[in-house]
Amino acid sequence: MDIEKKYNEKELTIKVGNRIDTVTAPDFENEINDEIGKFDSLIIDFSDLEYISSAGLRVLIATQKKLKPENIPMTIKNVNDTINEIFRMSGFDKILQIE
């Protein structure tokens, strides 16, 4: 899975590749977990994402649960219409901060 990580002081932006599925979701989760404790704000950039499975959705919820007790915001940006529809249908648009 193609993942780019970039820090702007204590803000981490993670840009993912075109798919988060059962094969790539563990790598995505590990990349995030490797950085926990190093940032005060997390931005996940979905500008290249074309497909996300339930495994990918689980990673997003698990990450948010880890960050919430520390009051670390997680924002998902650059979501295309297809992924946005998945978020709406699953109710994740009410749980996650999506811009």
SERO-4910 file (N, C-alpha, C, O; in steps of 0.05 Angstrom, whole numbers):
BEGIN
 pado doro    nc1    nc2    nc3   cac1   cac2   cac3    cc1    cc2    cc3    oc1    oc2    oc3
  Met    A     17    -24      0      0      0      0     18     25      0     37     27     15
  Asp    A     11     44    -17     25     69    -18     15     88      4     -9     94      4
  Ile    A     32     95     22     25    114     44     47    135     46     71    128     47
  Glu    A     39    160     45     58    182     50     51    194     77     28    200     83
  Lys    A     72    199     93     68    212    119     84    238    118    108    238    110
  Lys    A     71    259    127     85    285    128     76    300    153     53    303    159
  Tyr    A     97    310    167     92    326    191     94    356    185    111    364    170
  Asn    A     76    371    196     77    400    197     77    407    227     55    411    238
  Glu    A    100    409    238    104    411    267     91    386    280    101    364    276
  Lys    A     70    389    296     58    366    310     32    356    296     17    340    307
  Glu    A     28    365    271      5    356    255     15    336    235     32    342    218
  Leu    A      4    312    236     11    291    217    -10    288    195    -34    286    201
  Thr    A     -1    288    170    -19    282    148    -10    255    136     13    251    130
  Ile    A    -29    237    134    -24    211    121    -41    210     96    -65    212     96
  Lys    A    -27    208     73    -40    205     47    -39    176     39    -18    164     37
  Val    A    -63    165     34    -65    136     28    -66    132     -3    -71    151    -18
  Gly    A    -61    108    -11    -63    101    -39    -91     98    -49   -109    109    -37
  Asn    A    -96     82    -70   -122     81    -82   -141     60    -69   -165     61    -75
  Arg    A   -131     42    -52   -148     22    -40   -141     17    -11   -117     15     -4
  Ile    A   -162     15      6   -158      4     33   -178    -19     35   -202    -15     36
  Asp    A   -167    -43     35   -184    -67     35   -172    -87     56   -155    -79     72
  Thr    A   -182   -111     56   -173   -130     76   -143   -136     75   -131   -144     95
  Val    A   -131   -133     51   -103   -137     48    -86   -113     58    -66   -116     71
  Thr    A    -95    -89     51    -80    -65     57    -87    -52     84    -71    -36     94
  Ala    A   -110    -58     95   -119    -45    120    -99    -50    143    -94    -31    158
  Pro    A    -88    -74    147    -68    -77    168    -44    -59    165    -34    -49    185
  Asp    A    -34    -55    141    -12    -37    136    -19     -9    143     -4      6    156
  Phe    A    -43      0    135    -53     27    141    -54     31    171    -45     51    182
  Glu    A    -65     11    185    -68     13    214    -40     14    228    -35     30    246
  Asn    A    -22     -3    219      6     -3    230     20     24    225     34     33    243
  Glu    A     16     36    202     29     61    196     19     83    215     35     99    225
  Ile    A     -7     83    221    -18    102    240     -8     96    268      1    114    282
  Asn    A    -10     71    276     -1     63    304     28     70    309     35     77    331
  Asp    A     45     67    288     73     74    291     78    103    298     99    110    310
  Glu    A     59    120    292     62    149    296     48    159    321     52    182    329
  Ile    A     30    143    333     15    152    356     34    160    378     53    147    385
  Gly    A     28    184    390     45    195    410     64    216    399     77    231    415
  Lys    A     65    218    373     83    238    360     69    262    349     82    281    340
  Phe    A     42    261    349     27    283    336      5    293    355     -5    278    372
  Asp    A     -4    318    350    -26    330    364    -51    332    347    -73    339    357
  Ser    A    -49    326    321    -71    327    303    -65    308    280    -42    307    270
  Leu    A    -85    294    271    -82    274    249   -101    282    226   -125    285    230
  Ile    A    -89    284    202   -105    288    178   -100    264    160    -77    256    155
  Ile    A   -122    252    151   -120    230    132   -130    240    105   -153    248    102
  Asp    A   -112    239     86   -117    250     59   -126    227     41   -110    209     35
  Phe    A   -151    229     32   -162    208     14   -163    217    -15   -179    206    -30
  Ser    A   -147    236    -23   -149    246    -50   -144    225    -72   -154    228    -94
  Asp    A   -129    204    -66   -124    183    -85   -141    158    -80   -140    139    -96
  Leu    A   -156    158    -58   -172    134    -51   -196    130    -69   -212    148    -73
  Glu    A   -198    106    -80   -220     98    -98   -238     77    -85   -261     74    -93
  Tyr    A   -227     62    -65   -243     40    -54   -235     37    -24   -211     38    -18
  Ile    A   -255     33     -7   -250     26     21   -269      4     29   -293      6     24
  Ser    A   -259    -16     41   -275    -39     51   -283    -35     80   -274    -15     92
  Ser    A   -298    -53     91   -305    -52    119   -280    -54    137   -280    -43    159
  Ala    A   -260    -67    127   -234    -69    142   -222    -41    145   -211    -34    166
  Gly    A   -223    -26    124   -213      2    124   -230     19    142   -219     36    157
  Leu    A   -256     16    142   -273     31    160   -267     25    189   -268     42    206
  Arg    A   -262     -1    194   -255     -9    221   -230      5    231   -228     13    254
  Val    A   -210      8    214   -185     22    221   -191     51    229   -180     61    248
  Leu    A   -208     64    214   -215     92    220   -228     94    247   -221    112    263
  Ile    A   -247     76    253   -261     77    279   -241     70    302   -241     83    323
  Ala    A   -225     50    298   -205     42    318   -186     65    324   -179     69    347
  Thr    A   -177     78    303   -159    101    307   -172    123    322   -161    135    340
  Gln    A   -197    129    315   -211    151    329   -214    144    358   -211    161    376
  Lys    A   -220    119    364   -223    110    392   -197    113    408   -198    120    432
  Lys    A   -175    109    395   -149    112    408   -142    141    413   -130    148    434
  Leu    A   -150    158    395   -143    187    396   -161    203    414   -153    223    426
  Lys    A   -187    194    416   -207    210    430   -200    215    460   -203    238    469
  Pro    A   -190    195    475   -184    201    503   -162    222    507   -160    235    528
  Glu    A   -145    225    487   -123    244    487   -131    271    475   -115    289    473
  Asn    A   -157    273    467   -167    297    453   -151    305    429   -145    328    424
  Ile    A   -143    285    414   -128    289    389   -148    287    366   -160    266    361
  Pro    A   -151    309    351   -170    309    329   -160    292    305   -136    292    299
  Met    A   -179    279    292   -173    264    267   -193    274    246   -217    274    250
  Thr    A   -182    284    224   -198    295    203   -192    280    177   -169    275    170
  Ile    A   -213    273    162   -210    259    137   -216    280    115   -237    293    115
  Lys    A   -197    284     97   -200    304     76   -198    293     48   -189    270     44
  Asn    A   -209    308     29   -207    302      0   -221    275     -6   -210    258    -20
  Val    A   -245    273      4   -261    248     -1   -277    251    -26   -291    271    -30
  Asn    A   -275    232    -44   -290    233    -69   -319    225    -64   -326    216    -42
  Asp    A   -336    228    -84   -365    223    -81   -371    194    -74   -389    188    -58
  Thr    A   -356    175    -86   -361    146    -80   -355    140    -51   -371    126    -38
  Ile    A   -332    149    -41   -325    143    -13   -344    158      5   -352    147     26
  Asn    A   -351    182     -2   -370    198     14   -397    183     16   -409    183     38
  Glu    A   -406    171     -5   -431    155     -4   -428    131     14   -447    125     29
  Ile    A   -405    118     14   -401     96     33   -402    106     62   -414     93     79
  Phe    A   -390    129     67   -392    141     94   -421    147    102   -429    142    124
  Arg    A   -436    158     83   -464    164     89   -481    139     94   -496    138    113
  Met    A   -477    119     77   -493     95     79   -487     80    105   -504     67    117
  Ser    A   -462     81    114   -454     66    138   -458     83    163   -455     73    185
  Gly    A   -465    109    160   -468    126    183   -442    137    194   -442    151    214
  Phe    A   -420    132    180   -394    141    189   -392    172    186   -375    184    199
  Asp    A   -408    183    168   -407    213    165   -417    227    191   -411    251    194
  Lys    A   -431    213    208   -440    224    233   -420    219    256   -421    231    277
  Ile    A   -401    201    251   -382    193    272   -355    206    267   -341    214    286
  Leu    A   -347    208    242   -320    218    235   -322    247    226   -342    256    216
  Gln    A   -300    261    230   -298    289    219   -288    287    191   -264    280    186
  Ile    A   -305    294    172   -298    292    144   -301    320    131   -321    333    134
  Glu    A   -280    328    117   -281    354    104   -277    351     74   -277    371     59
***
